[in-house]
Each structure stands twice: as structure tokens, then as C-alpha cells.
Amino acid sequence: MKLIFSLEKKLHSMRAAIFLALLLLGVIPGVITGGIFFRMYESRALDMDAVSMTNQTQLLSDQILSTGYLKNTQVDEINTQLKALGNIYSGRIIIIDNSLRVVKDTYDISEGKTFVWKNVIESLRGQRTSVYDRVSHCLIITVPIQNSDSSNNIEGVILVTRSTENMEQNLSFYRNLLVYLSIVIIVVVFLLSCLLADRFTRPLHKLSDAIKDSQELHDEVAVEDFTETGDISHNYNEVMRKMRAIDESRQEFVSNVSHELKTPLTSMKVLADSLNAMEDEATIDMYQDFMHDITQEIDRETKIINDLLSLVRMDKSGATLNITSVNINDMLESLLKRLGPIAKKQNVELVLESFRPVTAEVDEVKLSLGIMNLIENGIKYNDKGGYVHVTLNADHQYFYISIEDNGMGIPKDSIEHIFDRFYRVDKSHSREIGGTGLGLAITKNAIDMHRGLIKVHSEVGEGTTFDVRVPLIYIKEQA
């Protein structure tokens, strides 16, 4: 069973395919060329013999007419020529008059008999014919006996047969030669096919072994024998680099989650241990202060967990989206109304500017969460007396939301990381205002799920602008 499986695997291999392709390309053209050669040689030889015989017979026809041989067959000159031609052609010559009676037969078999054959009848109508009899291996021609100055006065027909034994011998010789050459060619092509198939597939085996031997994600593969194997190696290394980045991101994410969840718990434990250590010395005011701090840490832990749950839900496929037709103008007004108290507390001006009514197919809950994070960040990371300007516009294909603030801004070296989970530009300031480092990651996921795009432009000390583009009509990803 293993032997059969191994044989089947080899037959389905690229090496076997290349070997068979090269073998067929080397042998089949040779066989076809040989067949064409034999056909052309045979046709050419028969045509040349037919022309030669017809010319010779035409001369004999003129002599038969001039000597009156059809009425008197005792003309020695004609009989001598007939016998000589019969010997030269190794065949038979029959002279037939216009009544289809055989006047002369060099084989002395049919004289005086009626000879009816379609080629003879055609010659009596003035046509010259030739035919090759493959069974008896002879070439047969018929030539009308007529005056050269009159095509209507046909006295009879000359029928000449010629043995093609010499031609058959030549064909047999060339056929045997072709067989020997074919054997040599097949052997040479077989060996070349083996060598070339091995040469072409060896880099692929090297590539396969290199991939199999790479134990770690950082191991790179380099097989540059051919352009294709070099491209495969490059693409494989690119995939490995992306996997390393994903693996590092996963490890960093797990580490960050552990740290973020552990920090509030550690704070609560320190506060609780401090109260326990005071025992009867702790006053009611101290208890209230400590419990207030513990409550804040619990709220912080709850916010982290809620953001993580939101992020997990965002990570699921687009099939979980609840797509409905939503008035985007109303959605943004609702968000600004909800965030109004926070903006008022921070003394930040909150402005919405809509250029036209916009209705789109979106998941209102998820998109609202993403846009709200952008507006809330614009409020929280702003200076007192600052502003957050939200604009809405659309064309025939997309709607555009821009959130612009004049807050602290984002350093250029941090812009490419702001959508990473748990990344904070200013960790100390983020902790003061309760940031978890997950808001922008949630926003990015929400927009990506809607097949949208988000861009950021920022200058430190001047402010930040987030530009969001989302299709008006949701297109579900093809399976």
C-alpha cells in the first residue's frame, strides 16, 4: 500500500510532469516529422515517375499514330519500344483502340478482349490519368492516342503500369533509418528530460527542505536558483516577518492586559492593607477617602474590562454587524449631546457642522462608539478654552467625518502607533484622565469593519485632526 501511495505521489509530482512534457516534446515532433517526410517523399517520387512516364508515353503515342500501329501491330519498331519500356518499367503496356478493344498487351494476356476501366474511358475523352495501386505496388497511367493538332480525334489509349519496388525499397530503408534515429533520439531525450526535470525541481526541493528546517519564526529562507524560487523565498520571509510582528503584538497585548488589570487591583490592595494596618486609628474621614479611591480604581478596572470586551466584539467578522439605514446627522448630534457635559466641564467648545443630510448603511452602535472615542479624546486631551470641531460631508459614494481639535497634539514618531492597543502618547496624562489605551484601537476596528478609512494629521502644541471616510452603502466581504 505504501509503495502504491509513493508511486502515485511521484506521478503527481512536478518532476514527473516536466519529464513527461519534455519527453513528449522531444519525441512527438520527431514522429510527426518522419511521417510527413515519408508522405512527401512518396508523393514526390510518384509525381516525378508519372510525369516521366507520361512524357515517354506521349512520344510513343505520336509514333503509333504515324505508323498506323492500331490497324497493323506488326510494326517491329513499335513492338521493340514497347518491349523495352516494359522492361525499363518492370511493368505492363496495353494499347486500346477507341472501341475499348485491346490491340496490344506486352503480357500477351488481353489482346482482342474488351478493356473497360474508368481511367481508360476518361482518356478516351482526352484526359491523362495516373493512379497508384498500393495493393500491387504499381503506378498506372493512361494517355490518349490523338493527333496533337486535334483534341477531338482520339484513336485509342495507352495504359502503362510501372513497378514501385525501388521506391518501396527506398522507403523501407528510410523507415528503418528513422526507427534507429528515433531510438537514439528517445534515449537522448529521455536522459535530457531526466536531467532537466531534476534541474528544474531541485530548487523547489531545496526550498521545501529550507522551510521544513526553519524551526523559528525568525529563520529566513533564501533559495535564489531561479527568479521564481527567489520570489517565493522573499514572500515566505515577508509572511514570517508579519507572523513575528503578530506574535510580538500578541505577547505585548497579553503583557499589557495583565499589567493594566493588575495595576488597579494592586492599588486597591494597598489601600485596603493601609486601612487594615491602621485598625482603630483610622477615622471615618480616612475611611471615606480610602473607599473613594478604591471606588475610582474599581471604575477604572471596569472601564478597562468594558473596552476589552468591546475590542473582542470588534475583532469578530463583519457578519456580526447589525447594518441598518442610519441618519448620520442625527447620530453625530446625539453623540455631541452626550459628550456636552464633559466638554462643558473641560471648558472646551464643541461644534458640529453638517454640509448636507447624510443617510448610510452602518452599524450605529459600533460606529457611534468609534466616533465618540475620537470626539472624547479631542475633549480630554485639550486645553481649557479649546475647541473640538466636527464636520460631516458626503459625495455619491462615501460620507466624511472630520474631528479637529486645538489640543496638545501628537508627536510624529507616535502617530503610526496610536491605533495600537494600550499605546499611550503621554502615559502620565492618560492615567490622570482615565485613559485605557484602547479607545483608538476600538475606533480603528469599527471603521475597518465598515470598509472605511481613517487618517490623522497632528502637530505638537497645535492640535490634531482625524479624517474618517466610510462607504454610504455597506458591501459585505466576499467569502
C-alpha angles and dihedrals in degrees: 000000000000090000091053091047091049091049092048090049091052092048090054092048124111089238091060091046093050091045093051092044093052092043093051092044089053099043106033096056089050093052092046092047091050092051092049090048093054092047092049093045092050093046092047094048092048092047093050092047091048092051092047093047092046092052092048092046092049089058089050089049091056091050092049090055094045094050097041090236094159089068097034117032093181094090102127094200093058094042090051091052092047091053092046093050091047090054093045093050094037084226148093133281122203125184115203127186125222091269090061092250116141108241097177135011118181087208090053090226108109105030112140092013127115113254115203117181129141094236090053091050090049090052090051084060090056102267129128113220138188131185135175117224106207093187097058093027096232138126115229124197132177124202124186118237105228144132112272090228095052125050094184100055101079113170098183148308135274114214116195127183123195128193114238093200093120091051090048090050091052091047090049090051093049091044092055089045090052091051091053092046090047091053090051091046092048091051092047093045090046091054093043090048091053092048095044094044089052091045094051097044099039093082090051091053089048089051092048092049091047091052091046092049094049102101100174133050090241093058110107128207123220120181107155099167091116133015090246095052089046090053091048090050091049093048092046091051090048090053090048090051090052090048090050089051090049091047092048090046090050092050091046091047092052090047092049093047090050091048095045093049093043096051097066091042090052091049092050091049091050091050093047092046090050091054092047091050092054092053108168094359093072113100126213090254090054090049090051093049092048093046090049089054091046090051090052091051090049090051089049091050090048092051091051091050092047091050091049091051090049090050092050091051090049091052091062120096123282089255088082091063116112098216117197136153105270132187100231092195091059092044093055092045089053092050093050090048090052093048094042096096091052091049091048091050090051090044090237121148112234116201131178120196119185119188095191142353110279128196119179142168105252143133097258096200096052097039091046090053091051095047092043090056090055094049092043091051089050088055099042097043093049137096124251109273092026128126142229113208117197118190131185127199138152145190131196093289111024142026120222129213120188123190111192127179136170096221134124095304130214126275114245093239090057100047095084091053102044092097092053115109115264092002113144126186093203109020096186094050091044092055091048092057095038101253118166099194091240102091098088092042088056090048092050092049093048093052093044090053088057091051087249136138134230127196131181132208119185144162122193110253093007104071144254135270124200115196116198125190121188129173115251090221118046113231113201114226113256115248 
